[in-house]
Amino acid sequence: SPWQREWLAASCGCTIADTIFNPLEVLKVRKQIAMSASSAGGGAPSATSTALARAAIAEKGFARGLWLPGLEATMYRAFSYTGFRIGLYPTVRNAIVESGSFGDADSVSCRIAAGATTGAVGSAIFNPIDVVRIRMQGANPYPSTLGAFGAIAREEGVLGLWRGIDVCMARAALLSGSQLATYDTTKRWMKDRGVMHEGPALHFTASFVSGVVAQTVTQPVDTLKTLVMANGGNQGNGRGNGGGTLATLGKLLARSGPIGLYRGYWPAMARQGPVMVIQMPIVEQFRKALGLDYF
């Protein structure tokens, strides 16, 4: 059916994009965790992203040090959660338009609501994969990705796999709502005014704009999500003693102030920008190959 092909097209496109840029995601996660540990210990400032990259490459080489950590979980996440939130966006958007709850098809609020819905629902369903991905990208990963699911469930209970679900859903709603609404709106605006026509150039341009907007909007909850999900694992904090979302937020604000919520912004932007620039164009081509209209 159309919605299944939409999900499949998005899953394939997102898996390719996230696999290519996994090293930048690894750096972002490690930078956020390192800054938290540095603040908590009252020691010297944490290493820069460049220093973290050099250390990882010097110790294990580029592939084992930066590209492979958490890669399996990254692919699981891209095919499931990311494919879900992007792939089902047109279906949910059209359903919201038909309901008239947020205006007509030209309403930006309708697009934001559709993106936020698919993001939040997808995040709630696939949260365990996100927890495992962040643990596997940290400095002390579990021996295997599949084994990590069982290890977390045994050590922290099944609910440990849904650690940070509140902040994760908030991030997903903000990310998906801002990214997809911006992409959709930018495409329509440029086509309606004859600035650009449907095709790869338009897809790349709209993707770049949506990537900048989405990462800027979601960075605070992205930082908080990483810290909450990493806590309780084997990232040097001990297991199960990381505290919840509000406790983590309180500690972060007390140590670093509001600016602490934007830690890792440039590594995140360096990762999110390239990912989104190629993510949506690839998804668009998979949609075309599967007999669907462009996004």
One Martini backbone bead per residue (centre of mass of N, CA, C, O) as a GRO file, in nm:
protein
  295
    1SER     BB    1   0.103   0.031   0.009
    2PRO     BB    2   0.168   0.359   0.024
    3TRP     BB    3   0.268   0.376   0.325
    4GLN     BB    4   0.477   0.147   0.294
    5ARG     BB    5   0.646   0.284   0.070
    6GLU     BB    6   0.711   0.537   0.232
    7TRP     BB    7   0.864   0.397   0.457
    8LEU     BB    8   1.074   0.250   0.281
    9ALA     BB    9   1.199   0.496   0.144
   10ALA     BB   10   1.291   0.634   0.407
   11SER     BB   11   1.460   0.404   0.525
   12CYS     BB   12   1.670   0.385   0.299
   13GLY     BB   13   1.767   0.679   0.294
   14CYS     BB   14   1.844   0.706   0.602
   15THR     BB   15   2.047   0.474   0.619
   16ILE     BB   16   2.255   0.590   0.428
   17ALA     BB   17   2.305   0.865   0.565
   18ASP     BB   18   2.374   0.763   0.859
   19THR     BB   19   2.611   0.583   0.780
   20ILE     BB   20   2.803   0.796   0.660
   21PHE     BB   21   2.763   0.999   0.941
   22ASN     BB   22   2.844   0.850   1.210
   23PRO     BB   23   3.104   0.993   1.314
   24LEU     BB   24   2.954   1.260   1.397
   25GLU     BB   25   2.770   1.129   1.608
   26VAL     BB   26   2.990   1.022   1.792
   27LEU     BB   27   3.115   1.299   1.858
   28LYS     BB   28   2.866   1.429   1.981
   29VAL     BB   29   2.820   1.231   2.213
   30ARG     BB   30   3.107   1.250   2.343
   31LYS     BB   31   3.099   1.553   2.396
   32GLN     BB   32   2.856   1.558   2.587
   33ILE     BB   33   2.969   1.358   2.796
   34ALA     BB   34   3.239   1.504   2.857
   35MET     BB   35   3.114   1.773   2.958
   36SER     BB   36   2.963   1.646   3.194
   37ALA     BB   37   3.208   1.520   3.342
   38SER     BB   38   3.368   1.783   3.376
   39SER     BB   39   3.156   1.938   3.541
   40ALA     BB   40   3.119   1.730   3.773
   41GLY     BB   41   3.444   1.729   3.851
   42GLY     BB   42   3.583   2.019   3.818
   43GLY     BB   43   3.765   2.024   3.583
   44ALA     BB   44   3.881   2.035   3.300
   45PRO     BB   45   3.816   2.093   3.004
   46SER     BB   46   3.699   1.949   2.751
   47ALA     BB   47   3.750   1.819   2.469
   48THR     BB   48   3.759   1.855   2.158
   49SER     BB   49   3.641   1.726   1.873
   50THR     BB   50   3.920   1.699   1.739
   51ALA     BB   51   4.057   1.552   1.974
   52LEU     BB   52   3.866   1.311   1.982
   53ALA     BB   53   3.923   1.216   1.696
   54ARG     BB   54   4.230   1.174   1.722
   55ALA     BB   55   4.219   0.969   1.953
   56ALA     BB   56   4.048   0.753   1.813
   57ILE     BB   57   4.238   0.709   1.569
   58ALA     BB   58   4.501   0.647   1.727
   59GLU     BB   59   4.382   0.390   1.874
   60LYS     BB   60   4.178   0.249   1.615
   61GLY     BB   61   4.109   0.417   1.396
   62PHE     BB   62   3.861   0.518   1.195
   63ALA     BB   63   3.665   0.283   1.190
   64ARG     BB   64   3.682   0.185   1.500
   65GLY     BB   65   3.674   0.483   1.629
   66LEU     BB   66   3.413   0.621   1.442
   67TRP     BB   67   3.229   0.442   1.243
   68LEU     BB   68   3.142   0.171   1.413
   69PRO     BB   69   3.023   0.301   1.649
   70GLY     BB   70   2.687   0.223   1.652
   71LEU     BB   71   2.609   0.138   1.356
   72GLU     BB   72   2.396  -0.079   1.389
   73ALA     BB   73   2.199   0.101   1.553
   74THR     BB   74   2.177   0.324   1.342
   75MET     BB   75   2.039   0.144   1.128
   76TYR     BB   76   1.797   0.062   1.292
   77ARG     BB   77   1.694   0.351   1.346
   78ALA     BB   78   1.663   0.449   1.054
   79PHE     BB   79   1.465   0.221   0.956
   80SER     BB   80   1.256   0.286   1.176
   81TYR     BB   81   1.220   0.573   1.303
   82THR     BB   82   1.299   0.761   1.062
   83GLY     BB   83   1.115   0.624   0.855
   84PHE     BB   84   0.854   0.678   1.008
   85ARG     BB   85   0.855   0.997   1.039
   86ILE     BB   86   0.890   1.048   0.726
   87GLY     BB   87   0.704   0.841   0.575
   88LEU     BB   88   0.423   0.930   0.742
   89TYR     BB   89   0.381   1.233   0.695
   90PRO     BB   90   0.188   1.255   0.446
   91THR     BB   91  -0.045   1.094   0.573
   92VAL     BB   92  -0.087   1.273   0.824
   93ARG     BB   93  -0.120   1.541   0.681
   94ASN     BB   94  -0.373   1.463   0.514
   95ALA     BB   95  -0.549   1.393   0.761
   96ILE     BB   96  -0.540   1.677   0.889
   97VAL     BB   97  -0.662   1.827   0.653
   98GLU     BB   98  -0.935   1.670   0.651
   99SER     BB   99  -1.012   1.760   0.950
  100GLY     BB  100  -0.936   2.080   1.002
  101SER     BB  101  -0.759   2.141   1.268
  102PHE     BB  102  -0.505   2.320   1.093
  103GLY     BB  103  -0.630   2.361   0.832
  104ASP     BB  104  -0.497   2.364   0.537
  105ALA     BB  105  -0.248   2.273   0.312
  106ASP     BB  106  -0.103   2.572   0.370
  107SER     BB  107  -0.050   2.503   0.662
  108VAL     BB  108   0.205   2.507   0.886
  109SER     BB  109   0.069   2.378   1.136
  110CYS     BB  110   0.004   2.112   0.993
  111ARG     BB  111   0.300   2.027   0.945
  112ILE     BB  112   0.396   2.034   1.234
  113ALA     BB  113   0.192   1.829   1.347
  114ALA     BB  114   0.275   1.591   1.170
  115GLY     BB  115   0.574   1.576   1.252
  116ALA     BB  116   0.532   1.555   1.560
  117THR     BB  117   0.371   1.293   1.555
  118THR     BB  118   0.572   1.099   1.416
  119GLY     BB  119   0.804   1.151   1.612
  120ALA     BB  120   0.675   1.074   1.887
  121VAL     BB  121   0.573   0.790   1.815
  122GLY     BB  122   0.840   0.670   1.711
  123SER     BB  123   1.000   0.718   1.972
  124ALA     BB  124   0.828   0.543   2.164
  125ILE     BB  125   0.873   0.273   2.012
  126PHE     BB  126   1.215   0.313   1.948
  127ASN     BB  127   1.384   0.380   2.211
  128PRO     BB  128   1.579   0.136   2.261
  129ILE     BB  129   1.765   0.198   2.019
  130ASP     BB  130   1.866   0.471   2.126
  131VAL     BB  131   1.998   0.374   2.383
  132VAL     BB  132   2.198   0.178   2.249
  133ARG     BB  133   2.339   0.376   2.061
  134ILE     BB  134   2.461   0.562   2.280
  135ARG     BB  135   2.616   0.341   2.433
  136MET     BB  136   2.788   0.247   2.174
  137GLN     BB  137   2.919   0.554   2.135
  138GLY     BB  138   3.072   0.542   2.368
  139ALA     BB  139   3.361   0.462   2.548
  140ASN     BB  140   3.183   0.195   2.684
  141PRO     BB  141   3.080  -0.050   2.526
  142TYR     BB  142   2.925  -0.309   2.441
  143PRO     BB  143   3.001  -0.604   2.288
  144SER     BB  144   2.696  -0.584   2.169
  145THR     BB  145   2.407  -0.481   2.036
  146LEU     BB  146   2.208  -0.711   2.105
  147GLY     BB  147   2.322  -0.752   2.397
  148ALA     BB  148   2.236  -0.472   2.512
  149PHE     BB  149   1.939  -0.520   2.554
  150GLY     BB  150   1.967  -0.742   2.772
  151ALA     BB  151   2.155  -0.593   2.970
  152ILE     BB  152   1.967  -0.358   3.038
  153ALA     BB  153   1.726  -0.528   3.134
  154ARG     BB  154   1.881  -0.669   3.369
  155GLU     BB  155   2.009  -0.407   3.518
  156GLU     BB  156   1.732  -0.192   3.472
  157GLY     BB  157   1.521  -0.308   3.329
  158VAL     BB  158   1.295  -0.268   3.085
  159LEU     BB  159   1.268   0.046   3.135
  160GLY     BB  160   1.563   0.113   3.051
  161LEU     BB  161   1.484   0.122   2.738
  162TRP     BB  162   1.299   0.395   2.829
  163ARG     BB  163   1.502   0.594   2.876
  164GLY     BB  164   1.412   0.921   2.818
  165ILE     BB  165   1.127   0.938   2.670
  166ASP     BB  166   1.042   1.230   2.716
  167VAL     BB  167   1.284   1.376   2.576
  168CYS     BB  168   1.271   1.211   2.314
  169MET     BB  169   0.988   1.303   2.225
  170ALA     BB  170   1.047   1.604   2.225
  171ARG     BB  171   1.270   1.596   2.015
  172ALA     BB  172   1.112   1.455   1.787
  173ALA     BB  173   0.892   1.670   1.758
  174LEU     BB  174   1.081   1.905   1.693
  175LEU     BB  175   1.239   1.785   1.461
  176SER     BB  176   1.007   1.691   1.274
  177GLY     BB  177   0.844   1.951   1.266
  178SER     BB  178   1.074   2.140   1.160
  179GLN     BB  179   1.189   1.984   0.922
  180LEU     BB  180   0.931   1.905   0.752
  181ALA     BB  181   0.799   2.183   0.741
  182THR     BB  182   1.039   2.328   0.607
  183TYR     BB  183   1.068   2.152   0.361
  184ASP     BB  184   0.779   2.176   0.254
  185THR     BB  185   0.763   2.489   0.246
  186THR     BB  186   1.012   2.549   0.071
  187LYS     BB  187   0.925   2.395  -0.177
  188ARG     BB  188   0.658   2.542  -0.231
  189TRP     BB  189   0.764   2.833  -0.243
  190MET     BB  190   0.967   2.790  -0.484
  191LYS     BB  191   0.762   2.678  -0.688
  192ASP     BB  192   0.537   2.902  -0.683
  193ARG     BB  193   0.777   3.132  -0.765
  194GLY     BB  194   0.996   3.001  -0.968
  195VAL     BB  195   1.282   2.945  -0.847
  196MET     BB  196   1.218   2.631  -0.854
  197HIS     BB  197   1.223   2.300  -0.954
  198GLU     BB  198   1.158   1.990  -0.960
  199GLY     BB  199   1.437   1.843  -0.790
  200PRO     BB  200   1.749   1.805  -0.665
  201ALA     BB  201   1.805   2.107  -0.612
  202LEU     BB  202   1.556   2.153  -0.436
  203HIS     BB  203   1.612   1.930  -0.229
  204PHE     BB  204   1.882   2.040  -0.125
  205THR     BB  205   1.787   2.320  -0.036
  206ALA     BB  206   1.559   2.233   0.160
  207SER     BB  207   1.745   2.055   0.336
  208PHE     BB  208   1.935   2.272   0.441
  209VAL     BB  209   1.728   2.450   0.582
  210SER     BB  210   1.604   2.228   0.766
  211GLY     BB  211   1.866   2.155   0.919
  212VAL     BB  212   1.921   2.424   1.062
  213VAL     BB  213   1.651   2.455   1.205
  214ALA     BB  214   1.631   2.182   1.357
  215GLN     BB  215   1.898   2.195   1.527
  216THR     BB  216   1.840   2.462   1.674
  217VAL     BB  217   1.572   2.368   1.812
  218THR     BB  218   1.690   2.072   1.937
  219GLN     BB  219   1.957   2.090   2.104
  220PRO     BB  220   1.870   2.094   2.405
  221VAL     BB  221   1.724   1.806   2.393
  222ASP     BB  222   1.964   1.653   2.278
  223THR     BB  223   2.152   1.684   2.516
  224LEU     BB  224   1.961   1.566   2.731
  225LYS     BB  225   1.921   1.289   2.601
  226THR     BB  226   2.211   1.192   2.612
  227LEU     BB  227   2.252   1.210   2.922
  228VAL     BB  228   2.017   1.026   3.010
  229MET     BB  229   2.096   0.767   2.839
  230ALA     BB  230   2.392   0.739   2.944
  231ASN     BB  231   2.290   0.716   3.203
  232GLY     BB  232   2.340   0.396   3.363
  233GLY     BB  233   2.571   0.312   3.221
  234ASN     BB  234   2.914   0.252   3.084
  235GLN     BB  235   3.030   0.586   3.110
  236GLY     BB  236   3.143   0.631   3.424
  237ASN     BB  237   2.870   0.637   3.637
  238GLY     BB  238   2.740   0.398   3.656
  239ARG     BB  239   2.464   0.205   3.731
  240GLY     BB  240   2.156   0.363   3.777
  241ASN     BB  241   2.270   0.689   3.864
  242GLY     BB  242   2.153   0.938   3.673
  243GLY     BB  243   1.872   0.999   3.658
  244GLY     BB  244   1.647   1.205   3.544
  245THR     BB  245   1.553   1.461   3.354
  246LEU     BB  246   1.523   1.684   3.575
  247ALA     BB  247   1.788   1.622   3.722
  248THR     BB  248   1.975   1.668   3.480
  249LEU     BB  249   1.887   1.958   3.421
  250GLY     BB  250   1.960   2.081   3.694
  251LYS     BB  251   2.264   2.014   3.687
  252LEU     BB  252   2.332   2.159   3.423
  253LEU     BB  253   2.237   2.447   3.502
  254ALA     BB  254   2.416   2.473   3.759
  255ARG     BB  255   2.694   2.440   3.601
  256SER     BB  256   2.629   2.600   3.293
  257GLY     BB  257   2.368   2.678   3.215
  258PRO     BB  258   2.195   2.732   2.925
  259ILE     BB  259   2.450   2.684   2.740
  260GLY     BB  260   2.470   2.373   2.801
  261LEU     BB  261   2.240   2.292   2.587
  262TYR     BB  262   2.467   2.368   2.341
  263ARG     BB  263   2.632   2.134   2.351
  264GLY     BB  264   2.752   2.017   2.049
  265TYR     BB  265   2.648   2.197   1.810
  266TRP     BB  266   2.867   2.179   1.584
  267PRO     BB  267   2.876   1.873   1.552
  268ALA     BB  268   2.574   1.854   1.495
  269MET     BB  269   2.573   2.040   1.246
  270ALA     BB  270   2.789   1.879   1.088
  271ARG     BB  271   2.593   1.635   1.075
  272GLN     BB  272   2.302   1.738   1.002
  273GLY     BB  273   2.352   1.887   0.746
  274PRO     BB  274   2.457   1.655   0.559
  275VAL     BB  275   2.230   1.459   0.615
  276MET     BB  276   1.989   1.640   0.515
  277VAL     BB  277   2.100   1.703   0.231
  278ILE     BB  278   2.082   1.379   0.151
  279GLN     BB  279   1.830   1.248   0.269
  280MET     BB  280   1.585   1.364   0.105
  281PRO     BB  281   1.687   1.311  -0.186
  282ILE     BB  282   1.695   1.003  -0.148
  283VAL     BB  283   1.401   0.965  -0.071
  284GLU     BB  284   1.284   1.081  -0.332
  285GLN     BB  285   1.405   0.856  -0.516
  286PHE     BB  286   1.263   0.619  -0.379
  287ARG     BB  287   0.980   0.714  -0.433
  288LYS     BB  288   1.000   0.708  -0.740
  289ALA     BB  289   1.081   0.400  -0.760
  290LEU     BB  290   0.793   0.327  -0.595
  291GLY     BB  291   0.559   0.516  -0.731
  292LEU     BB  292   0.584   0.800  -0.607
  293ASP     BB  293   0.557   1.098  -0.509
  294TYR     BB  294   0.675   1.364  -0.420
  295PHE     BB  295   0.687   1.519  -0.107
   0.00000   0.00000   0.00000
